Amino acid sequence: MRRLVATGDTNVGQVRKGNEDALLVRDSVYAVADGMGGHLAGEVASATALEPVEQLDGRIFQDDAAAVTALRDAVVAANQRVSQLAQENPDYRGMGTTLTAALVEGRRLHVAHVGDSRAYLLRDGQFSQLTDDHTLVQHLIDEGQITQEEAANHPQRSVVTRAIGVSEDVDVDSMSLELVPGDQLLLCSDGLTGVVEDQRIARTLMEGDDPDEAVATLIDLANEAGGPDNITVLLLRYEDPEAAQPSSRTISISSRVESDDRNWAGEMGRYASLTRGGPLTPEQQEEEGRSAGAILGRASAIVIGLAVIGGLLFGGSQFLLSRSFFVGIDGNQVVIFEGINRQVGPFELYRVTERSEVALDDVQQWYQPQLIAGRPAADLGDARALIRNLPLRTDDGEDADDLADADQEADEEDGDDPADLDADLDEDEGA
């Protein structure tokens, strides 16, 4: 008889004085949240974010679409609750949290995700990262601005670009897949993945017969690597006691951070339907082949249309460039863009018009995602005023309005790297 075995644990690590991570293990819902904000705010954010997800436990849904929608709605509700708390309580200003949640219905698994906590699937020796990291370095990798090697040691490798509670709206990633006997789903915070390589994580899961021991071993590995952050590990195993255990011990790694040049959606097709349609049947494939001829027959009209659209976009972009402004990031520098913060095909509807002397590193952590997303300005003067009024850090690396957590000072006295932005994110709101 098939069964789902779930186990998890969280650990403060070797550097932090408090644990801002939280995990949820119920009968049908599971989640990991990594809070940020310092001085208890991170703990409040992560615990609050789990509440709407927990309310889904035991619910029965009509189909996959209804289940995924409910899970996504729970994540959106989590964002609203955390955001409202931050607005109502000055002590919680700037707090936020990651959230990676799973909902299991029989053999169907649904995942919703915001931030840089991760979900992995281990199946038949293939260890695959299911979620995208919503971080600055992943954005820079996707844009081709830095390499994988540069990302590994980038000083802003832990700056999240999407999190629960930092704004009133949030984009939620989601997917569904069908479990097969032997599957292992790992949900974890970056306290594990930031210091333990995927290969070592996968090997631990494959070699550990006891789920509790596997979770404990992964936490020990993170602590042995320095434990610079809180560590949370949640493991789901879909077991079939009557099925033969796989004999292969070969591991193949498919980490999302390495997938910028790969057809990720195509590869994940062997695990899940990333859309409601799923894989094509042979009849559908034949129909697709017949329709290809009609598509080619319209190619000349499409080319002409694109040429006309391109001309219109070029002319329109020149008009927009002269009428609109926003403040954003070019590389690591805060700049003023002229135009609108949009790209249509190969056409960027903006350009750099002025560069400031402010680097992204100089700006307080809680404000950085707004610059990365782009702050609109009424005119050039308003854009210059936005830069003049940016919340900057002091020369010693603390926030200008005394928001640096006392834990950060203690960490630096213990020999931590002051450039560790992961610590900055989690302790930015301390007093």
C-alpha positions as CSV (number, residue, x, y, z in Angstrom):
1,M,0.0,0.0,0.0
2,R,1.4,3.3,-1.0
3,R,1.9,6.0,1.6
4,L,3.4,9.5,2.0
5,V,5.9,9.9,4.8
6,A,6.7,13.5,5.9
7,T,9.3,14.7,8.3
8,G,11.0,18.0,8.9
9,D,13.1,20.0,11.3
10,T,14.6,23.5,11.6
11,N,17.8,24.7,13.2
12,V,19.2,28.1,14.2
13,G,22.6,27.4,12.6
14,Q,26.0,28.4,14.0
15,V,25.8,32.2,13.6
16,R,22.2,33.4,14.2
17,K,20.9,34.1,17.7
18,G,17.3,33.5,16.7
19,N,15.5,31.3,14.2
20,E,13.4,33.2,11.6
21,D,12.6,30.1,9.6
22,A,9.3,28.2,10.0
23,L,8.0,24.9,8.7
24,L,4.6,23.4,8.3
25,V,3.9,19.6,8.4
26,R,0.3,18.5,8.3
27,D,-1.6,15.6,6.7
28,S,-1.9,17.1,3.2
29,V,-0.1,20.5,3.2
30,Y,3.6,21.2,3.8
31,A,5.6,24.4,3.7
32,V,8.9,26.2,4.4
33,A,9.2,29.9,5.1
34,D,12.4,31.9,5.6
35,G,11.6,35.2,7.4
36,M,13.6,38.4,7.1
37,G,13.4,41.6,9.0
38,G,15.3,41.1,12.3
39,H,14.2,41.7,15.9
40,L,11.5,39.1,15.8
41,A,9.9,40.6,12.6
42,G,11.3,37.8,10.5
43,E,9.8,35.2,12.9
44,V,6.4,36.9,12.7
45,A,6.5,37.0,8.9
46,S,7.3,33.4,8.4
47,A,4.8,32.1,11.0
48,T,2.1,34.4,9.7
49,A,2.7,33.2,6.1
50,L,2.0,29.6,7.0
51,E,-1.4,30.2,8.4
52,P,-3.4,30.4,5.1
53,V,-1.6,27.4,3.8
54,E,-2.4,25.4,6.9
55,Q,-6.1,26.1,6.4
56,L,-6.0,24.0,3.2
57,D,-5.2,20.8,5.2
58,G,-7.7,18.0,4.6
59,R,-9.7,19.9,1.9
60,I,-10.9,18.0,-1.2
61,F,-10.7,19.6,-4.6
62,Q,-12.7,18.9,-7.8
63,D,-9.6,18.8,-10.0
64,D,-5.9,19.8,-10.3
65,A,-6.9,23.3,-11.5
66,A,-9.0,23.9,-8.4
67,A,-6.2,22.6,-6.1
68,V,-3.5,24.7,-7.6
69,T,-5.8,27.8,-7.5
70,A,-6.5,27.2,-3.9
71,L,-2.8,26.9,-3.1
72,R,-1.9,30.0,-5.0
73,D,-4.7,31.9,-3.3
74,A,-3.4,30.8,0.1
75,V,0.0,32.2,-0.9
76,V,-1.6,35.5,-2.0
77,A,-3.5,35.6,1.3
78,A,-0.2,35.1,3.2
79,N,1.3,38.0,1.3
80,Q,-1.7,40.2,2.3
81,R,-1.5,39.2,6.0
82,V,2.2,39.9,6.3
83,S,2.0,43.1,4.3
84,Q,-0.8,44.4,6.5
85,L,1.1,43.6,9.7
86,A,4.1,45.5,8.4
87,Q,1.9,48.5,7.6
88,E,0.1,48.5,11.0
89,N,3.2,47.9,13.2
90,P,6.3,50.2,12.8
91,D,8.4,47.5,14.4
92,Y,7.6,45.2,11.5
93,R,8.4,47.7,8.7
94,G,10.3,46.0,5.9
95,M,9.7,42.5,7.1
96,G,9.0,39.7,4.7
97,T,9.5,36.0,4.1
98,T,10.0,33.4,1.4
99,L,7.3,30.7,1.1
100,T,7.5,27.3,-0.7
101,A,4.4,25.2,-0.1
102,A,3.2,21.8,-1.3
103,L,-0.3,20.3,-1.4
104,V,-0.7,16.5,-1.8
105,E,-3.9,14.8,-3.1
106,G,-3.4,11.1,-3.4
107,R,-0.7,10.8,-6.1
108,R,-1.0,14.4,-7.2
109,L,1.4,17.0,-5.9
110,H,1.0,20.8,-6.3
111,V,3.7,23.4,-5.4
112,A,3.5,27.1,-5.0
113,H,6.6,29.3,-4.5
114,V,7.8,32.8,-3.8
115,G,11.4,33.7,-2.9
116,D,14.6,31.6,-2.7
117,S,13.6,28.7,-0.6
118,R,13.6,25.7,-2.9
119,A,11.7,22.5,-3.8
120,Y,13.6,19.6,-5.2
121,L,12.4,16.2,-6.6
122,L,14.6,13.1,-6.5
123,R,13.3,10.4,-8.9
124,D,15.2,7.4,-10.2
125,G,18.5,9.1,-9.5
126,Q,17.5,12.4,-11.1
127,F,17.7,15.3,-8.6
128,S,15.8,18.2,-10.1
129,Q,15.2,21.7,-8.7
130,L,11.5,22.4,-9.3
131,T,11.5,26.1,-8.3
132,D,13.1,29.2,-9.6
133,D,15.2,31.4,-7.2
134,H,13.7,34.8,-7.1
135,T,17.0,36.5,-6.4
136,L,19.0,39.3,-8.0
137,V,21.8,37.0,-9.1
138,Q,19.3,34.6,-10.8
139,H,17.9,37.7,-12.6
140,L,21.4,38.7,-13.7
141,I,22.1,35.2,-14.9
142,D,18.9,35.1,-16.9
143,E,19.8,38.4,-18.4
144,G,23.2,37.2,-19.3
145,Q,25.0,39.8,-17.2
146,I,26.9,37.4,-15.0
147,T,28.1,33.8,-15.4
148,Q,27.3,30.8,-13.1
149,E,30.8,31.0,-11.6
150,E,30.4,34.7,-10.8
151,A,27.0,34.1,-9.3
152,A,28.4,31.5,-6.8
153,N,30.5,34.3,-5.1
154,H,28.5,37.3,-5.9
155,P,28.2,39.7,-3.0
156,Q,24.4,40.1,-3.6
157,R,23.7,36.4,-4.1
158,S,21.1,36.4,-1.4
159,V,19.2,39.6,-2.3
160,V,15.7,38.4,-3.0
161,T,13.7,40.1,-5.8
162,R,10.3,38.6,-4.8
163,A,9.1,37.9,-1.3
164,I,5.9,37.6,0.8
165,G,4.9,40.8,2.5
166,V,7.1,43.4,0.9
167,S,4.4,44.8,-1.3
168,E,0.6,44.5,-1.6
169,D,0.8,42.3,-4.7
170,V,2.9,39.2,-5.3
171,D,3.5,36.9,-8.3
172,V,3.3,33.2,-7.4
173,D,5.0,30.4,-9.3
174,S,3.1,27.1,-9.3
175,M,3.3,23.6,-10.8
176,S,1.7,20.2,-10.5
177,L,3.1,16.7,-11.0
178,E,2.1,13.0,-10.4
179,L,4.0,11.2,-7.8
180,V,5.4,7.7,-8.4
181,P,6.7,5.2,-5.8
182,G,10.2,6.2,-4.6
183,D,9.8,9.9,-5.2
184,Q,11.3,12.2,-2.6
185,L,10.3,15.9,-2.4
186,L,12.6,18.2,-0.5
187,L,11.5,21.7,0.7
188,C,14.3,23.7,2.3
189,S,15.5,27.2,3.1
190,D,18.8,28.6,1.7
191,G,20.5,27.9,5.0
192,L,20.9,24.4,3.5
193,T,21.4,25.1,-0.2
194,G,23.6,28.1,0.3
195,V,26.4,25.9,1.8
196,V,25.7,22.3,0.8
197,E,26.0,21.3,-2.9
198,D,23.1,19.7,-4.7
199,Q,25.2,16.6,-5.3
200,R,25.8,16.1,-1.6
201,I,22.1,16.7,-0.8
202,A,21.0,14.2,-3.4
203,R,23.5,11.6,-2.2
204,T,22.2,12.0,1.4
205,L,18.6,11.4,0.3
206,M,19.5,8.3,-1.7
207,E,21.6,6.7,1.0
208,G,19.4,7.5,3.9
209,D,16.7,4.8,4.5
210,D,15.3,6.7,7.5
211,P,13.7,10.0,6.5
212,D,14.3,11.5,10.0
213,E,18.0,10.5,9.8
214,A,18.2,12.1,6.3
215,V,16.8,15.4,7.6
216,A,19.2,15.4,10.5
217,T,22.1,14.6,8.3
218,L,21.4,17.5,6.0
219,I,21.1,19.9,8.9
220,D,24.4,18.6,10.3
221,L,26.1,19.1,6.9
222,A,24.9,22.7,6.8
223,N,26.2,23.3,10.3
224,E,29.5,21.7,9.5
225,A,29.8,24.1,6.5
226,G,29.6,27.0,8.9
227,G,25.9,27.2,9.5
228,P,25.8,31.0,8.5
229,D,22.0,31.0,8.4
230,N,18.9,29.3,9.9
231,I,18.5,25.8,8.4
232,T,15.1,24.3,7.6
233,V,14.6,20.9,5.9
234,L,11.3,19.2,5.1
235,L,11.3,15.8,3.3
236,L,8.3,14.0,1.7
237,R,8.7,10.4,0.6
238,Y,6.1,8.6,-1.5
239,E,6.7,5.0,-0.6
240,D,5.4,1.6,-1.9
241,P,6.5,-1.1,0.4
242,E,5.7,-3.8,-2.2
243,A,7.7,-2.1,-4.9
244,A,11.3,-3.2,-5.5
245,Q,13.9,-0.6,-4.4
246,P,15.9,1.0,-7.1
247,S,19.4,-0.5,-7.4
248,S,21.0,2.4,-9.2
249,R,23.1,4.8,-7.1
250,T,24.0,7.1,-9.9
251,I,22.8,10.7,-9.5
252,S,22.1,13.2,-12.2
253,I,21.7,16.8,-11.1
254,S,19.3,19.3,-12.7
255,S,19.6,22.5,-10.8
256,R,17.4,25.4,-11.9
257,V,20.3,27.8,-11.4
258,E,22.1,26.0,-14.2
259,S,19.2,26.0,-16.6
260,D,19.5,29.3,-18.3
261,D,20.4,27.7,-21.7
262,R,18.1,24.7,-21.4
263,N,14.5,23.9,-22.3
264,W,13.4,23.7,-18.7
265,A,9.7,23.3,-19.4
266,G,10.4,20.5,-21.9
267,E,12.6,18.7,-19.5
268,M,10.1,18.9,-16.7
269,G,7.5,17.4,-18.9
270,R,8.6,14.0,-17.8
271,Y,7.6,14.9,-14.2
272,A,4.7,17.3,-14.5
273,S,2.1,19.1,-16.6
274,L,3.3,22.7,-16.3
275,T,0.0,23.7,-18.1
276,R,-3.4,22.1,-17.8
277,G,-3.0,20.4,-21.2
278,G,-0.1,18.1,-20.5
279,P,1.9,16.1,-23.2
280,L,0.5,15.7,-26.7
281,T,-1.0,12.4,-27.8
282,P,0.1,10.9,-31.2
283,E,-3.1,12.1,-32.8
284,Q,-2.5,15.6,-31.5
285,Q,1.1,15.5,-32.8
286,E,-0.2,14.5,-36.3
287,E,-2.7,17.4,-36.2
288,E,0.2,19.7,-35.2
289,G,2.1,18.5,-38.2
290,R,-0.8,19.3,-40.6
291,S,-1.2,22.7,-39.1
292,A,2.5,23.5,-39.6
293,G,1.9,23.8,-43.4
294,A,-0.7,26.5,-42.8
295,I,1.6,28.3,-40.5
296,L,4.4,28.4,-43.1
297,G,1.9,29.6,-45.7
298,R,1.3,32.7,-43.5
299,A,5.0,33.3,-43.0
300,S,5.3,36.1,-45.6
301,A,2.4,38.0,-44.1
302,I,3.8,37.6,-40.6
303,V,7.2,39.0,-41.8
304,I,5.6,42.0,-43.4
305,G,3.4,42.6,-40.3
306,L,6.5,42.4,-38.0
307,A,8.3,45.0,-40.1
308,V,5.3,47.4,-39.8
309,I,5.0,46.7,-36.1
310,G,8.8,47.2,-35.7
311,G,8.6,50.6,-37.4
312,L,5.7,51.6,-35.2
313,L,7.5,50.5,-32.0
314,F,10.6,52.3,-33.0
315,G,8.7,55.5,-33.6
316,G,6.6,55.1,-30.5
317,S,9.5,54.3,-28.3
318,Q,11.2,57.5,-29.3
319,F,8.2,59.4,-28.2
320,L,7.9,57.5,-24.9
321,L,11.6,57.9,-24.2
322,S,11.2,61.7,-24.3
323,R,8.2,61.8,-22.0
324,S,8.7,59.3,-19.1
325,F,11.3,58.5,-16.5
326,F,12.0,55.9,-13.8
327,V,14.8,55.1,-11.4
328,G,16.4,51.7,-11.6
329,I,19.6,49.6,-11.7
330,D,22.1,49.3,-14.5
331,G,24.6,46.7,-13.4
332,N,25.2,47.7,-9.8
333,Q,24.6,51.4,-10.3
334,V,21.5,53.5,-9.5
335,V,20.5,55.3,-12.7
336,I,17.7,57.3,-14.2
337,F,16.0,55.7,-17.2
338,E,14.2,57.7,-19.8
339,G,11.2,55.9,-21.2
340,I,8.9,53.2,-19.8
341,N,9.9,50.1,-17.9
342,R,8.9,47.7,-20.7
343,Q,10.4,45.5,-23.4
344,V,8.4,44.4,-26.5
345,G,10.3,41.6,-28.2
346,P,13.8,42.9,-28.9
347,F,12.8,46.5,-28.4
348,E,13.6,48.1,-25.0
349,L,11.3,51.1,-24.4
350,Y,13.8,52.8,-22.2
351,R,17.5,54.0,-22.0
352,V,19.9,55.3,-19.4
353,T,19.8,59.1,-19.3
354,E,21.7,59.9,-16.1
355,R,23.9,57.9,-13.8
356,S,24.2,58.6,-10.1
357,E,27.1,58.0,-7.8
358,V,25.0,55.6,-5.7
359,A,25.5,51.8,-5.9
360,L,22.9,49.3,-5.1
361,D,25.1,48.1,-2.2
362,D,24.8,51.6,-0.7
363,V,21.0,51.3,-0.4
364,Q,19.2,49.7,2.5
365,Q,18.2,46.0,1.9
366,W,14.5,46.5,2.3
367,Y,14.4,49.2,-0.4
368,Q,16.6,47.4,-3.0
369,P,13.8,45.3,-4.6
370,Q,11.9,48.5,-5.5
371,L,15.0,49.8,-7.4
372,I,15.4,46.5,-9.1
373,A,11.8,46.6,-10.2
374,G,12.1,50.3,-11.2
375,R,10.6,53.3,-9.4
376,P,8.5,55.5,-11.7
377,A,9.0,59.3,-11.7
378,A,6.8,62.1,-12.8
379,D,9.7,63.8,-14.6
380,L,13.4,64.2,-14.6
381,G,13.4,66.4,-11.5
382,D,11.3,63.9,-9.6
383,A,13.7,61.1,-10.6
384,R,16.6,63.1,-9.3
385,A,14.7,63.8,-6.0
386,L,14.1,60.0,-5.6
387,I,17.8,59.4,-5.8
388,R,18.6,62.2,-3.3
389,N,16.1,60.7,-0.9
390,L,17.2,57.1,-1.1
391,P,17.5,55.3,2.3
392,L,21.3,54.7,2.4
393,R,23.5,52.8,4.7
394,T,26.2,54.4,6.8
395,D,29.9,54.0,6.1
396,D,30.1,51.1,8.5
397,G,27.5,49.1,6.6
398,E,24.6,49.8,8.9
399,D,21.3,51.3,7.8
400,A,21.2,55.0,7.9
401,D,18.1,55.1,10.2
402,D,19.6,52.7,12.8
403,L,17.7,49.7,11.5
404,A,20.8,47.3,11.7
405,D,20.1,44.4,14.1
406,A,22.4,43.9,17.1
407,D,22.8,40.3,15.8
408,Q,24.6,41.6,12.8
409,E,27.2,43.3,15.0
410,A,27.6,40.2,17.0
411,D,28.1,38.1,13.8
412,E,30.8,40.5,12.5
413,E,32.6,40.2,15.9
414,D,32.5,36.5,15.5
415,G,34.4,36.8,12.2
416,D,31.5,36.8,9.6
417,D,32.1,38.3,6.2
418,P,30.5,41.8,6.3
419,A,29.6,41.3,2.7
420,D,27.3,38.4,3.6
421,L,24.0,39.9,2.3
422,D,22.1,36.9,3.5
423,A,22.7,38.1,7.1
424,D,21.7,41.6,6.0
425,L,18.4,40.4,4.6
426,D,17.4,38.4,7.7
427,E,18.5,41.0,10.3
428,D,17.9,44.3,8.5
429,E,15.0,45.4,10.8
430,G,16.6,45.0,14.3
431,A,16.9,47.9,16.6
